[in-house]
């Protein structure tokens, strides 16, 4: 199941890449790119969970910290 989830996330990301090639509006491309980055962030965290040694327990602090870090990277630098 975990492998299928990872593959599905990768498939969605790939579909978004294909769609970006056919979109001429820069705003739409930016939105697709941001969505793709968020999907890849979730896929990265999922991969970290899936490849951890013990799948019967999750260190929530580490998991959430990693998720927040990945999502922050997907959003980009803070302009404010």
mmJSON file of the N, C-alpha and C atoms, coordinates in Angstrom:
{"data_MODEL":{"atom_site":{
"group_PDB":["ATOM","ATOM","ATOM","ATOM","ATOM","ATOM","ATOM","ATOM","ATOM","ATOM","ATOM","ATOM","ATOM","ATOM","ATOM","ATOM","ATOM","ATOM","ATOM","ATOM","ATOM","ATOM","ATOM","ATOM","ATOM","ATOM","ATOM","ATOM","ATOM","ATOM","ATOM","ATOM","ATOM","ATOM","ATOM","ATOM","ATOM","ATOM","ATOM","ATOM","ATOM","ATOM","ATOM","ATOM","ATOM","ATOM","ATOM","ATOM","ATOM","ATOM","ATOM","ATOM","ATOM","ATOM","ATOM","ATOM","ATOM","ATOM","ATOM","ATOM","ATOM","ATOM","ATOM","ATOM","ATOM","ATOM","ATOM","ATOM","ATOM","ATOM","ATOM","ATOM","ATOM","ATOM","ATOM","ATOM","ATOM","ATOM","ATOM","ATOM","ATOM","ATOM","ATOM","ATOM","ATOM","ATOM","ATOM","ATOM","ATOM","ATOM","ATOM","ATOM","ATOM","ATOM","ATOM","ATOM","ATOM","ATOM","ATOM","ATOM","ATOM","ATOM","ATOM","ATOM","ATOM","ATOM","ATOM","ATOM","ATOM","ATOM","ATOM","ATOM","ATOM","ATOM","ATOM","ATOM","ATOM","ATOM","ATOM","ATOM","ATOM","ATOM","ATOM","ATOM","ATOM","ATOM","ATOM","ATOM","ATOM","ATOM","ATOM","ATOM","ATOM","ATOM","ATOM","ATOM","ATOM","ATOM","ATOM","ATOM","ATOM","ATOM","ATOM","ATOM","ATOM","ATOM","ATOM","ATOM","ATOM","ATOM","ATOM","ATOM","ATOM","ATOM","ATOM","ATOM","ATOM","ATOM","ATOM","ATOM","ATOM","ATOM","ATOM","ATOM","ATOM","ATOM","ATOM","ATOM","ATOM","ATOM","ATOM","ATOM","ATOM","ATOM","ATOM","ATOM","ATOM","ATOM","ATOM","ATOM","ATOM","ATOM","ATOM","ATOM","ATOM","ATOM","ATOM","ATOM","ATOM","ATOM","ATOM","ATOM","ATOM","ATOM","ATOM","ATOM","ATOM","ATOM","ATOM","ATOM","ATOM","ATOM","ATOM","ATOM","ATOM","ATOM","ATOM","ATOM","ATOM","ATOM","ATOM","ATOM","ATOM","ATOM","ATOM","ATOM","ATOM","ATOM","ATOM","ATOM","ATOM","ATOM","ATOM","ATOM","ATOM","ATOM","ATOM","ATOM","ATOM","ATOM","ATOM","ATOM","ATOM","ATOM","ATOM","ATOM","ATOM","ATOM","ATOM","ATOM"],
"id":[1,2,3,4,5,6,7,8,9,10,11,12,13,14,15,16,17,18,19,20,21,22,23,24,25,26,27,28,29,30,31,32,33,34,35,36,37,38,39,40,41,42,43,44,45,46,47,48,49,50,51,52,53,54,55,56,57,58,59,60,61,62,63,64,65,66,67,68,69,70,71,72,73,74,75,76,77,78,79,80,81,82,83,84,85,86,87,88,89,90,91,92,93,94,95,96,97,98,99,100,101,102,103,104,105,106,107,108,109,110,111,112,113,114,115,116,117,118,119,120,121,122,123,124,125,126,127,128,129,130,131,132,133,134,135,136,137,138,139,140,141,142,143,144,145,146,147,148,149,150,151,152,153,154,155,156,157,158,159,160,161,162,163,164,165,166,167,168,169,170,171,172,173,174,175,176,177,178,179,180,181,182,183,184,185,186,187,188,189,190,191,192,193,194,195,196,197,198,199,200,201,202,203,204,205,206,207,208,209,210,211,212,213,214,215,216,217,218,219,220,221,222,223,224,225,226,227,228,229,230,231,232,233,234,235,236,237,238,239,240],
"type_symbol":["N","C","C","N","C","C","N","C","C","N","C","C","N","C","C","N","C","C","N","C","C","N","C","C","N","C","C","N","C","C","N","C","C","N","C","C","N","C","C","N","C","C","N","C","C","N","C","C","N","C","C","N","C","C","N","C","C","N","C","C","N","C","C","N","C","C","N","C","C","N","C","C","N","C","C","N","C","C","N","C","C","N","C","C","N","C","C","N","C","C","N","C","C","N","C","C","N","C","C","N","C","C","N","C","C","N","C","C","N","C","C","N","C","C","N","C","C","N","C","C","N","C","C","N","C","C","N","C","C","N","C","C","N","C","C","N","C","C","N","C","C","N","C","C","N","C","C","N","C","C","N","C","C","N","C","C","N","C","C","N","C","C","N","C","C","N","C","C","N","C","C","N","C","C","N","C","C","N","C","C","N","C","C","N","C","C","N","C","C","N","C","C","N","C","C","N","C","C","N","C","C","N","C","C","N","C","C","N","C","C","N","C","C","N","C","C","N","C","C","N","C","C","N","C","C","N","C","C","N","C","C","N","C","C","N","C","C","N","C","C"],
"label_atom_id":["N","CA","C","N","CA","C","N","CA","C","N","CA","C","N","CA","C","N","CA","C","N","CA","C","N","CA","C","N","CA","C","N","CA","C","N","CA","C","N","CA","C","N","CA","C","N","CA","C","N","CA","C","N","CA","C","N","CA","C","N","CA","C","N","CA","C","N","CA","C","N","CA","C","N","CA","C","N","CA","C","N","CA","C","N","CA","C","N","CA","C","N","CA","C","N","CA","C","N","CA","C","N","CA","C","N","CA","C","N","CA","C","N","CA","C","N","CA","C","N","CA","C","N","CA","C","N","CA","C","N","CA","C","N","CA","C","N","CA","C","N","CA","C","N","CA","C","N","CA","C","N","CA","C","N","CA","C","N","CA","C","N","CA","C","N","CA","C","N","CA","C","N","CA","C","N","CA","C","N","CA","C","N","CA","C","N","CA","C","N","CA","C","N","CA","C","N","CA","C","N","CA","C","N","CA","C","N","CA","C","N","CA","C","N","CA","C","N","CA","C","N","CA","C","N","CA","C","N","CA","C","N","CA","C","N","CA","C","N","CA","C","N","CA","C","N","CA","C","N","CA","C","N","CA","C","N","CA","C","N","CA","C","N","CA","C","N","CA","C","N","CA","C","N","CA","C","N","CA","C"],
"label_alt_id":[null,null,null,null,null,null,null,null,null,null,null,null,null,null,null,null,null,null,null,null,null,null,null,null,null,null,null,null,null,null,null,null,null,null,null,null,null,null,null,null,null,null,null,null,null,null,null,null,null,null,null,null,null,null,null,null,null,null,null,null,null,null,null,null,null,null,null,null,null,null,null,null,null,null,null,null,null,null,null,null,null,null,null,null,null,null,null,null,null,null,null,null,null,null,null,null,null,null,null,null,null,null,null,null,null,null,null,null,null,null,null,null,null,null,null,null,null,null,null,null,null,null,null,null,null,null,null,null,null,null,null,null,null,null,null,null,null,null,null,null,null,null,null,null,null,null,null,null,null,null,null,null,null,null,null,null,null,null,null,null,null,null,null,null,null,null,null,null,null,null,null,null,null,null,null,null,null,null,null,null,null,null,null,null,null,null,null,null,null,null,null,null,null,null,null,null,null,null,null,null,null,null,null,null,null,null,null,null,null,null,null,null,null,null,null,null,null,null,null,null,null,null,null,null,null,null,null,null,null,null,null,null,null,null,null,null,null,null,null,null],
"label_comp_id":["UNK","UNK","UNK","UNK","UNK","UNK","UNK","UNK","UNK","UNK","UNK","UNK","UNK","UNK","UNK","UNK","UNK","UNK","UNK","UNK","UNK","UNK","UNK","UNK","UNK","UNK","UNK","UNK","UNK","UNK","UNK","UNK","UNK","UNK","UNK","UNK","UNK","UNK","UNK","UNK","UNK","UNK","UNK","UNK","UNK","UNK","UNK","UNK","UNK","UNK","UNK","UNK","UNK","UNK","UNK","UNK","UNK","UNK","UNK","UNK","UNK","UNK","UNK","UNK","UNK","UNK","UNK","UNK","UNK","UNK","UNK","UNK","UNK","UNK","UNK","UNK","UNK","UNK","UNK","UNK","UNK","UNK","UNK","UNK","UNK","UNK","UNK","UNK","UNK","UNK","UNK","UNK","UNK","UNK","UNK","UNK","UNK","UNK","UNK","UNK","UNK","UNK","UNK","UNK","UNK","UNK","UNK","UNK","UNK","UNK","UNK","UNK","UNK","UNK","UNK","UNK","UNK","UNK","UNK","UNK","UNK","UNK","UNK","UNK","UNK","UNK","UNK","UNK","UNK","UNK","UNK","UNK","UNK","UNK","UNK","UNK","UNK","UNK","UNK","UNK","UNK","UNK","UNK","UNK","UNK","UNK","UNK","UNK","UNK","UNK","UNK","UNK","UNK","UNK","UNK","UNK","UNK","UNK","UNK","UNK","UNK","UNK","UNK","UNK","UNK","UNK","UNK","UNK","UNK","UNK","UNK","UNK","UNK","UNK","UNK","UNK","UNK","UNK","UNK","UNK","UNK","UNK","UNK","UNK","UNK","UNK","UNK","UNK","UNK","UNK","UNK","UNK","UNK","UNK","UNK","UNK","UNK","UNK","UNK","UNK","UNK","UNK","UNK","UNK","UNK","UNK","UNK","UNK","UNK","UNK","UNK","UNK","UNK","UNK","UNK","UNK","UNK","UNK","UNK","UNK","UNK","UNK","UNK","UNK","UNK","UNK","UNK","UNK","UNK","UNK","UNK","UNK","UNK","UNK","UNK","UNK","UNK","UNK","UNK","UNK"],
"label_asym_id":["A","A","A","A","A","A","A","A","A","A","A","A","A","A","A","A","A","A","A","A","A","A","A","A","A","A","A","A","A","A","A","A","A","A","A","A","A","A","A","A","A","A","A","A","A","A","A","A","A","A","A","A","A","A","A","A","A","A","A","A","A","A","A","A","A","A","A","A","A","A","A","A","A","A","A","A","A","A","A","A","A","A","A","A","A","A","A","A","A","A","A","A","A","A","A","A","A","A","A","A","A","A","A","A","A","A","A","A","A","A","A","A","A","A","A","A","A","A","A","A","A","A","A","A","A","A","A","A","A","A","A","A","A","A","A","A","A","A","A","A","A","A","A","A","A","A","A","A","A","A","A","A","A","A","A","A","A","A","A","A","A","A","A","A","A","A","A","A","A","A","A","A","A","A","A","A","A","A","A","A","A","A","A","A","A","A","A","A","A","A","A","A","A","A","A","A","A","A","A","A","A","A","A","A","A","A","A","A","A","A","A","A","A","A","A","A","A","A","A","A","A","A","A","A","A","A","A","A","A","A","A","A","A","A","A","A","A","A","A","A"],
"label_entity_id":["1","1","1","1","1","1","1","1","1","1","1","1","1","1","1","1","1","1","1","1","1","1","1","1","1","1","1","1","1","1","1","1","1","1","1","1","1","1","1","1","1","1","1","1","1","1","1","1","1","1","1","1","1","1","1","1","1","1","1","1","1","1","1","1","1","1","1","1","1","1","1","1","1","1","1","1","1","1","1","1","1","1","1","1","1","1","1","1","1","1","1","1","1","1","1","1","1","1","1","1","1","1","1","1","1","1","1","1","1","1","1","1","1","1","1","1","1","1","1","1","1","1","1","1","1","1","1","1","1","1","1","1","1","1","1","1","1","1","1","1","1","1","1","1","1","1","1","1","1","1","1","1","1","1","1","1","1","1","1","1","1","1","1","1","1","1","1","1","1","1","1","1","1","1","1","1","1","1","1","1","1","1","1","1","1","1","1","1","1","1","1","1","1","1","1","1","1","1","1","1","1","1","1","1","1","1","1","1","1","1","1","1","1","1","1","1","1","1","1","1","1","1","1","1","1","1","1","1","1","1","1","1","1","1","1","1","1","1","1","1"],
"label_seq_id":[1,1,1,2,2,2,3,3,3,4,4,4,5,5,5,6,6,6,7,7,7,8,8,8,9,9,9,10,10,10,11,11,11,12,12,12,13,13,13,14,14,14,15,15,15,16,16,16,17,17,17,18,18,18,19,19,19,20,20,20,21,21,21,22,22,22,23,23,23,24,24,24,25,25,25,26,26,26,27,27,27,28,28,28,29,29,29,30,30,30,31,31,31,32,32,32,33,33,33,34,34,34,35,35,35,36,36,36,37,37,37,38,38,38,39,39,39,40,40,40,41,41,41,42,42,42,43,43,43,44,44,44,45,45,45,46,46,46,47,47,47,48,48,48,49,49,49,50,50,50,51,51,51,52,52,52,53,53,53,54,54,54,55,55,55,56,56,56,57,57,57,58,58,58,59,59,59,60,60,60,61,61,61,62,62,62,63,63,63,64,64,64,65,65,65,66,66,66,67,67,67,68,68,68,69,69,69,70,70,70,71,71,71,72,72,72,73,73,73,74,74,74,75,75,75,76,76,76,77,77,77,78,78,78,79,79,79,80,80,80],
"pdbx_PDB_ins_code":[null,null,null,null,null,null,null,null,null,null,null,null,null,null,null,null,null,null,null,null,null,null,null,null,null,null,null,null,null,null,null,null,null,null,null,null,null,null,null,null,null,null,null,null,null,null,null,null,null,null,null,null,null,null,null,null,null,null,null,null,null,null,null,null,null,null,null,null,null,null,null,null,null,null,null,null,null,null,null,null,null,null,null,null,null,null,null,null,null,null,null,null,null,null,null,null,null,null,null,null,null,null,null,null,null,null,null,null,null,null,null,null,null,null,null,null,null,null,null,null,null,null,null,null,null,null,null,null,null,null,null,null,null,null,null,null,null,null,null,null,null,null,null,null,null,null,null,null,null,null,null,null,null,null,null,null,null,null,null,null,null,null,null,null,null,null,null,null,null,null,null,null,null,null,null,null,null,null,null,null,null,null,null,null,null,null,null,null,null,null,null,null,null,null,null,null,null,null,null,null,null,null,null,null,null,null,null,null,null,null,null,null,null,null,null,null,null,null,null,null,null,null,null,null,null,null,null,null,null,null,null,null,null,null,null,null,null,null,null,null],
"Cartn_x":[0.823,0.0,0.871,1.883,2.744,3.429,3.842,4.486,3.497,2.262,1.231,0.934,0.926,0.704,1.822,3.058,4.207,4.113,3.749,3.604,2.481,1.398,0.27,0.655,1.372,1.826,2.761,3.636,4.546,3.774,2.758,1.938,1.226,0.655,-0.012,0.989,2.17,3.211,3.596,3.7,4.039,2.93,1.685,0.566,0.603,0.967,1.051,2.163,3.275,4.366,3.907,3.19,2.659,1.699,0.841,-0.125,0.584,1.647,2.385,2.944,3.272,3.816,2.797,1.509,0.454,-0.302,0.165,-0.488,0.356,-0.286,0.464,0.369,-0.673,-0.85,0.164,0.96,2.017,1.439,0.318,-0.313,-0.739,-1.28,-1.695,-0.479,0.596,1.826,2.375,2.372,2.874,2.035,0.718,-0.174,0.076,0.239,0.541,1.883,2.868,4.201,4.159,3.417,3.293,2.573,1.516,0.785,1.671,2.437,3.345,4.392,4.907,5.902,5.308,4.062,3.416,3.184,2.782,2.596,3.929,4.988,6.308,6.781,6.407,6.752,6.064,4.795,4.061,4.66,5.025,5.641,6.97,7.734,9.026,8.829,7.883,7.608,7.062,6.196,5.664,6.807,7.739,8.887,9.718,9.891,10.65,9.949,8.618,7.877,7.964,7.796,7.762,9.112,10.195,11.52,12.094,11.317,11.803,11.864,12.689,12.892,11.675,10.919,9.783,8.507,7.694,6.454,5.285,5.512,4.43,4.245,5.266,5.188,5.701,5.147,5.579,5.943,7.136,7.528,6.87,5.705,4.896,5.643,6.435,7.174,8.096,8.857,9.761,8.978,7.892,7.075,6.513,5.904,5.305,6.365,7.498,8.595,9.089,9.25,9.674,8.642,7.363,6.291,6.289,6.407,6.423,7.644,8.773,9.989,9.806,9.271,9.057,8.035,6.959,5.95,6.493,7.314,7.933,8.814,9.567,10.418,9.57,8.402,7.566,6.935,6.749,6.147,7.179,8.417,9.477,9.873,10.83,11.315,10.235,10.327,9.378,9.711,8.75,8.969,8.685,8.097,7.663,8.631],
"Cartn_y":[-1.185,0.0,1.254,1.275,2.459,2.756,1.71,1.892,2.481,2.03,2.543,4.014,4.392,5.801,6.647,6.199,6.919,7.024,5.937,5.949,6.885,6.896,7.765,9.237,9.578,10.966,11.358,10.456,10.735,10.885,10.076,10.155,11.512,11.961,13.267,14.374,14.306,15.293,15.296,14.13,14.02,14.58,14.33,14.901,16.429,16.957,18.416,18.967,18.254,18.673,18.682,17.648,17.593,18.741,19.026,20.113,21.458,21.665,22.935,23.202,22.154,22.315,22.886,22.701,23.106,24.353,24.96,26.153,27.366,28.379,29.58,30.683,30.66,31.682,31.491,32.524,32.412,32.189,32.822,32.621,31.182,30.576,29.171,28.261,28.582,27.782,27.867,29.078,29.262,28.477,28.503,27.76,26.26,25.766,24.34,23.978,24.836,24.587,24.55,25.485,25.503,24.252,23.863,22.649,21.421,21.382,20.264,20.201,21.337,21.367,20.854,21.182,20.7,19.187,18.695,17.251,16.528,17.074,16.468,16.533,17.582,17.674,16.563,16.348,15.268,13.918,13.746,12.491,12.255,13.312,13.179,12.74,13.359,12.982,11.56,11.208,9.842,8.843,9.162,8.294,8.125,9.221,9.14,8.231,8.309,7.43,5.978,5.775,4.432,3.721,4.458,3.843,3.868,4.356,4.34,2.898,2.66,1.306,0.684,1.463,0.934,1.611,0.883,1.458,1.274,0.638,0.447,1.673,2.548,3.772,4.935,6.109,7.312,8.362,8.906,10.019,11.27,11.605,12.683,14.001,14.309,15.571,15.619,14.554,14.501,14.498,13.754,13.684,15.062,15.717,17.028,18.082,17.997,18.92,18.747,17.52,17.24,17.705,17.474,17.91,19.432,20.133,21.602,22.114,21.463,21.867,21.7,20.553,20.296,21.255,21.5,22.429,23.852,24.226,25.568,25.714,24.683,24.711,24.824,24.172,24.198,25.56,26.308,27.635,28.651,28.456,29.361,30.31,31.181,32.087,33.09,33.501,34.47,35.853,36.479,37.813,38.901,38.559,39.535,39.876],
"Cartn_z":[0.0,0.0,0.0,0.844,0.927,-0.396,-1.083,-2.382,-3.388,-3.334,-4.245,-3.981,-2.711,-2.376,-2.965,-2.781,-3.347,-4.859,-5.504,-6.967,-7.405,-6.663,-7.011,-6.883,-5.843,-5.673,-6.815,-7.201,-8.314,-9.62,-9.806,-11.013,-11.105,-10.0,-9.987,-10.306,-9.724,-10.0,-11.476,-12.061,-13.482,-14.371,-14.005,-14.761,-14.719,-13.572,-13.455,-14.343,-14.428,-15.318,-16.768,-17.159,-18.524,-18.793,-17.82,-17.992,-18.126,-17.36,-17.419,-18.815,-19.533,-20.884,-21.861,-21.558,-22.478,-22.014,-20.941,-20.411,-20.767,-21.332,-21.71,-20.664,-19.848,-18.82,-17.695,-17.424,-16.415,-15.016,-14.705,-13.402,-13.196,-14.248,-14.171,-14.012,-14.737,-14.603,-13.189,-12.639,-11.268,-10.267,-10.451,-9.554,-9.656,-10.867,-11.052,-10.43,-10.618,-10.063,-8.53,-7.924,-6.463,-5.959,-6.642,-6.256,-6.395,-7.46,-7.676,-6.567,-6.16,-5.087,-3.78,-3.517,-2.293,-2.344,-3.495,-3.655,-3.463,-4.02,-3.861,-2.419,-1.691,-0.274,0.514,0.237,0.912,0.534,-0.733,-1.182,-0.467,-0.266,0.416,1.866,2.552,3.936,3.989,3.058,3.007,2.821,1.94,1.696,2.963,3.702,4.957,5.957,6.034,6.932,6.48,5.189,4.63,4.784,4.7,4.778,6.191,7.169,8.547,9.033,10.01,10.498,11.152,11.903,12.653,12.195,11.447,10.923,11.88,13.035,13.994,14.879,14.899,15.689,14.855,15.112,14.414,15.452,15.345,16.209,15.641,16.177,15.602,15.533,16.545,16.528,15.308,15.09,13.939,12.627,12.58,11.376,11.014,11.996,11.735,11.435,12.118,11.843,10.408,9.976,8.603,7.591,7.899,7.005,6.878,7.998,7.969,7.199,7.383,6.664,5.162,4.761,3.333,2.742,3.462,2.944,2.876,3.856,3.818,2.586,2.27,1.086,-0.182,-0.169,-1.373,-1.589,-0.526,-0.628,-1.097,-0.711,-1.139,-0.019,-0.313,0.717,1.132,2.378,2.93,2.419,1.74,1.192,2.202,3.336,4.302,5.343],
"occupancy":[1.0,1.0,1.0,1.0,1.0,1.0,1.0,1.0,1.0,1.0,1.0,1.0,1.0,1.0,1.0,1.0,1.0,1.0,1.0,1.0,1.0,1.0,1.0,1.0,1.0,1.0,1.0,1.0,1.0,1.0,1.0,1.0,1.0,1.0,1.0,1.0,1.0,1.0,1.0,1.0,1.0,1.0,1.0,1.0,1.0,1.0,1.0,1.0,1.0,1.0,1.0,1.0,1.0,1.0,1.0,1.0,1.0,1.0,1.0,1.0,1.0,1.0,1.0,1.0,1.0,1.0,1.0,1.0,1.0,1.0,1.0,1.0,1.0,1.0,1.0,1.0,1.0,1.0,1.0,1.0,1.0,1.0,1.0,1.0,1.0,1.0,1.0,1.0,1.0,1.0,1.0,1.0,1.0,1.0,1.0,1.0,1.0,1.0,1.0,1.0,1.0,1.0,1.0,1.0,1.0,1.0,1.0,1.0,1.0,1.0,1.0,1.0,1.0,1.0,1.0,1.0,1.0,1.0,1.0,1.0,1.0,1.0,1.0,1.0,1.0,1.0,1.0,1.0,1.0,1.0,1.0,1.0,1.0,1.0,1.0,1.0,1.0,1.0,1.0,1.0,1.0,1.0,1.0,1.0,1.0,1.0,1.0,1.0,1.0,1.0,1.0,1.0,1.0,1.0,1.0,1.0,1.0,1.0,1.0,1.0,1.0,1.0,1.0,1.0,1.0,1.0,1.0,1.0,1.0,1.0,1.0,1.0,1.0,1.0,1.0,1.0,1.0,1.0,1.0,1.0,1.0,1.0,1.0,1.0,1.0,1.0,1.0,1.0,1.0,1.0,1.0,1.0,1.0,1.0,1.0,1.0,1.0,1.0,1.0,1.0,1.0,1.0,1.0,1.0,1.0,1.0,1.0,1.0,1.0,1.0,1.0,1.0,1.0,1.0,1.0,1.0,1.0,1.0,1.0,1.0,1.0,1.0,1.0,1.0,1.0,1.0,1.0,1.0,1.0,1.0,1.0,1.0,1.0,1.0,1.0,1.0,1.0,1.0,1.0,1.0],
"B_iso_or_equiv":[0.0,0.0,0.0,0.0,0.0,0.0,0.0,0.0,0.0,0.0,0.0,0.0,0.0,0.0,0.0,0.0,0.0,0.0,0.0,0.0,0.0,0.0,0.0,0.0,0.0,0.0,0.0,0.0,0.0,0.0,0.0,0.0,0.0,0.0,0.0,0.0,0.0,0.0,0.0,0.0,0.0,0.0,0.0,0.0,0.0,0.0,0.0,0.0,0.0,0.0,0.0,0.0,0.0,0.0,0.0,0.0,0.0,0.0,0.0,0.0,0.0,0.0,0.0,0.0,0.0,0.0,0.0,0.0,0.0,0.0,0.0,0.0,0.0,0.0,0.0,0.0,0.0,0.0,0.0,0.0,0.0,0.0,0.0,0.0,0.0,0.0,0.0,0.0,0.0,0.0,0.0,0.0,0.0,0.0,0.0,0.0,0.0,0.0,0.0,0.0,0.0,0.0,0.0,0.0,0.0,0.0,0.0,0.0,0.0,0.0,0.0,0.0,0.0,0.0,0.0,0.0,0.0,0.0,0.0,0.0,0.0,0.0,0.0,0.0,0.0,0.0,0.0,0.0,0.0,0.0,0.0,0.0,0.0,0.0,0.0,0.0,0.0,0.0,0.0,0.0,0.0,0.0,0.0,0.0,0.0,0.0,0.0,0.0,0.0,0.0,0.0,0.0,0.0,0.0,0.0,0.0,0.0,0.0,0.0,0.0,0.0,0.0,0.0,0.0,0.0,0.0,0.0,0.0,0.0,0.0,0.0,0.0,0.0,0.0,0.0,0.0,0.0,0.0,0.0,0.0,0.0,0.0,0.0,0.0,0.0,0.0,0.0,0.0,0.0,0.0,0.0,0.0,0.0,0.0,0.0,0.0,0.0,0.0,0.0,0.0,0.0,0.0,0.0,0.0,0.0,0.0,0.0,0.0,0.0,0.0,0.0,0.0,0.0,0.0,0.0,0.0,0.0,0.0,0.0,0.0,0.0,0.0,0.0,0.0,0.0,0.0,0.0,0.0,0.0,0.0,0.0,0.0,0.0,0.0,0.0,0.0,0.0,0.0,0.0,0.0],
"pdbx_formal_charge":[null,null,null,null,null,null,null,null,null,null,null,null,null,null,null,null,null,null,null,null,null,null,null,null,null,null,null,null,null,null,null,null,null,null,null,null,null,null,null,null,null,null,null,null,null,null,null,null,null,null,null,null,null,null,null,null,null,null,null,null,null,null,null,null,null,null,null,null,null,null,null,null,null,null,null,null,null,null,null,null,null,null,null,null,null,null,null,null,null,null,null,null,null,null,null,null,null,null,null,null,null,null,null,null,null,null,null,null,null,null,null,null,null,null,null,null,null,null,null,null,null,null,null,null,null,null,null,null,null,null,null,null,null,null,null,null,null,null,null,null,null,null,null,null,null,null,null,null,null,null,null,null,null,null,null,null,null,null,null,null,null,null,null,null,null,null,null,null,null,null,null,null,null,null,null,null,null,null,null,null,null,null,null,null,null,null,null,null,null,null,null,null,null,null,null,null,null,null,null,null,null,null,null,null,null,null,null,null,null,null,null,null,null,null,null,null,null,null,null,null,null,null,null,null,null,null,null,null,null,null,null,null,null,null,null,null,null,null,null,null],
"auth_seq_id":[1,1,1,2,2,2,3,3,3,4,4,4,5,5,5,6,6,6,7,7,7,8,8,8,9,9,9,10,10,10,11,11,11,12,12,12,13,13,13,14,14,14,15,15,15,16,16,16,17,17,17,18,18,18,19,19,19,20,20,20,21,21,21,22,22,22,23,23,23,24,24,24,25,25,25,26,26,26,27,27,27,28,28,28,29,29,29,30,30,30,31,31,31,32,32,32,33,33,33,34,34,34,35,35,35,36,36,36,37,37,37,38,38,38,39,39,39,40,40,40,41,41,41,42,42,42,43,43,43,44,44,44,45,45,45,46,46,46,47,47,47,48,48,48,49,49,49,50,50,50,51,51,51,52,52,52,53,53,53,54,54,54,55,55,55,56,56,56,57,57,57,58,58,58,59,59,59,60,60,60,61,61,61,62,62,62,63,63,63,64,64,64,65,65,65,66,66,66,67,67,67,68,68,68,69,69,69,70,70,70,71,71,71,72,72,72,73,73,73,74,74,74,75,75,75,76,76,76,77,77,77,78,78,78,79,79,79,80,80,80],
"auth_comp_id":["UNK","UNK","UNK","UNK","UNK","UNK","UNK","UNK","UNK","UNK","UNK","UNK","UNK","UNK","UNK","UNK","UNK","UNK","UNK","UNK","UNK","UNK","UNK","UNK","UNK","UNK","UNK","UNK","UNK","UNK","UNK","UNK","UNK","UNK","UNK","UNK","UNK","UNK","UNK","UNK","UNK","UNK","UNK","UNK","UNK","UNK","UNK","UNK","UNK","UNK","UNK","UNK","UNK","UNK","UNK","UNK","UNK","UNK","UNK","UNK","UNK","UNK","UNK","UNK","UNK","UNK","UNK","UNK","UNK","UNK","UNK","UNK","UNK","UNK","UNK","UNK","UNK","UNK","UNK","UNK","UNK","UNK","UNK","UNK","UNK","UNK","UNK","UNK","UNK","UNK","UNK","UNK","UNK","UNK","UNK","UNK","UNK","UNK","UNK","UNK","UNK","UNK","UNK","UNK","UNK","UNK","UNK","UNK","UNK","UNK","UNK","UNK","UNK","UNK","UNK","UNK","UNK","UNK","UNK","UNK","UNK","UNK","UNK","UNK","UNK","UNK","UNK","UNK","UNK","UNK","UNK","UNK","UNK","UNK","UNK","UNK","UNK","UNK","UNK","UNK","UNK","UNK","UNK","UNK","UNK","UNK","UNK","UNK","UNK","UNK","UNK","UNK","UNK","UNK","UNK","UNK","UNK","UNK","UNK","UNK","UNK","UNK","UNK","UNK","UNK","UNK","UNK","UNK","UNK","UNK","UNK","UNK","UNK","UNK","UNK","UNK","UNK","UNK","UNK","UNK","UNK","UNK","UNK","UNK","UNK","UNK","UNK","UNK","UNK","UNK","UNK","UNK","UNK","UNK","UNK","UNK","UNK","UNK","UNK","UNK","UNK","UNK","UNK","UNK","UNK","UNK","UNK","UNK","UNK","UNK","UNK","UNK","UNK","UNK","UNK","UNK","UNK","UNK","UNK","UNK","UNK","UNK","UNK","UNK","UNK","UNK","UNK","UNK","UNK","UNK","UNK","UNK","UNK","UNK","UNK","UNK","UNK","UNK","UNK","UNK"],
"auth_asym_id":["A","A","A","A","A","A","A","A","A","A","A","A","A","A","A","A","A","A","A","A","A","A","A","A","A","A","A","A","A","A","A","A","A","A","A","A","A","A","A","A","A","A","A","A","A","A","A","A","A","A","A","A","A","A","A","A","A","A","A","A","A","A","A","A","A","A","A","A","A","A","A","A","A","A","A","A","A","A","A","A","A","A","A","A","A","A","A","A","A","A","A","A","A","A","A","A","A","A","A","A","A","A","A","A","A","A","A","A","A","A","A","A","A","A","A","A","A","A","A","A","A","A","A","A","A","A","A","A","A","A","A","A","A","A","A","A","A","A","A","A","A","A","A","A","A","A","A","A","A","A","A","A","A","A","A","A","A","A","A","A","A","A","A","A","A","A","A","A","A","A","A","A","A","A","A","A","A","A","A","A","A","A","A","A","A","A","A","A","A","A","A","A","A","A","A","A","A","A","A","A","A","A","A","A","A","A","A","A","A","A","A","A","A","A","A","A","A","A","A","A","A","A","A","A","A","A","A","A","A","A","A","A","A","A","A","A","A","A","A","A"],
"auth_atom_id":["N","CA","C","N","CA","C","N","CA","C","N","CA","C","N","CA","C","N","CA","C","N","CA","C","N","CA","C","N","CA","C","N","CA","C","N","CA","C","N","CA","C","N","CA","C","N","CA","C","N","CA","C","N","CA","C","N","CA","C","N","CA","C","N","CA","C","N","CA","C","N","CA","C","N","CA","C","N","CA","C","N","CA","C","N","CA","C","N","CA","C","N","CA","C","N","CA","C","N","CA","C","N","CA","C","N","CA","C","N","CA","C","N","CA","C","N","CA","C","N","CA","C","N","CA","C","N","CA","C","N","CA","C","N","CA","C","N","CA","C","N","CA","C","N","CA","C","N","CA","C","N","CA","C","N","CA","C","N","CA","C","N","CA","C","N","CA","C","N","CA","C","N","CA","C","N","CA","C","N","CA","C","N","CA","C","N","CA","C","N","CA","C","N","CA","C","N","CA","C","N","CA","C","N","CA","C","N","CA","C","N","CA","C","N","CA","C","N","CA","C","N","CA","C","N","CA","C","N","CA","C","N","CA","C","N","CA","C","N","CA","C","N","CA","C","N","CA","C","N","CA","C","N","CA","C","N","CA","C","N","CA","C","N","CA","C","N","CA","C","N","CA","C","N","CA","C","N","CA","C"],
"pdbx_PDB_model_num":[1,1,1,1,1,1,1,1,1,1,1,1,1,1,1,1,1,1,1,1,1,1,1,1,1,1,1,1,1,1,1,1,1,1,1,1,1,1,1,1,1,1,1,1,1,1,1,1,1,1,1,1,1,1,1,1,1,1,1,1,1,1,1,1,1,1,1,1,1,1,1,1,1,1,1,1,1,1,1,1,1,1,1,1,1,1,1,1,1,1,1,1,1,1,1,1,1,1,1,1,1,1,1,1,1,1,1,1,1,1,1,1,1,1,1,1,1,1,1,1,1,1,1,1,1,1,1,1,1,1,1,1,1,1,1,1,1,1,1,1,1,1,1,1,1,1,1,1,1,1,1,1,1,1,1,1,1,1,1,1,1,1,1,1,1,1,1,1,1,1,1,1,1,1,1,1,1,1,1,1,1,1,1,1,1,1,1,1,1,1,1,1,1,1,1,1,1,1,1,1,1,1,1,1,1,1,1,1,1,1,1,1,1,1,1,1,1,1,1,1,1,1,1,1,1,1,1,1,1,1,1,1,1,1,1,1,1,1,1,1]
}}}
